[in-house]
């Protein structure tokens, strides 16, 4: 178990100005020393250098986006997911997804249902009356 004293450091993001300053220092004192001095990785500094040489200052900008392809969840789906999670707290994301796709789901060790039958590569719940 990690205690507060030995938890991994939080990942730091650098601004364009900070990256530029670090690159200038890396030219003077070396990449490894600059990395230690600014709590950055040497690999990042080498990447910044390559981007800077290729695109200039624009290459140092953060190009990540906040998942532009993500779609908002419909209210009915959110309600159903929460209901499934409340009913079966042991279900993971794939089991919930399978439930939303029509009630077919894979068996988990903590699943409370007694009998399953393999049908077209998916486990399908059979009522106990059908088995006996």
C-alpha positions, 0 to 999 in steps of 0.5 A, a space after each residue: 500500500 502506498 503511503 502519502 510519502 511514497 505516492 507517485 508524483 502527479 503528472 505535470 503539464 507544462 505551458 508553451 513558455 515553460 517548455 521553451 524555457 526548459 528547451 533553452 536550459 537543456 541546450 546549456 546544461 543538457 537534457 537530463 539536468 534540465 529534466 531533473 531541474 524542472 521535474 520533467 522527463 528527458 523523453 518529453 524534452 526530446 519530443 519538445 525539441 523535435 516538435 520545436 524544430 519541425 513546427 516552431 513555437 506552435 509545435 509546443 502547444 498542447 494538441 489534446 482535446 477533451 474527447 470531441 467524439 464523446 456523445 452525451 448519454 440519453 436520459 433513458 440510458 443513464 436511468 437504465 444503467 443506474 438501475 442495472 448497477 443498483 440491481 447487480 453491483 458486481 456487473 462491470 461495463 461490458 456486462 452492463 453494455 450487454 444488458 442494454 443490448 438486449 439482456 444477454 450477458 456473460 457470466 461473472 463469478 459473483 453472478 447470482 443466477 444458477 443456470 446458464 446455457 451457451 448460445 451463439 457465443 453468449 451466455 443466456 439466462 434460462 429460468 430454473 423452470 426450463 431446466 428442471 
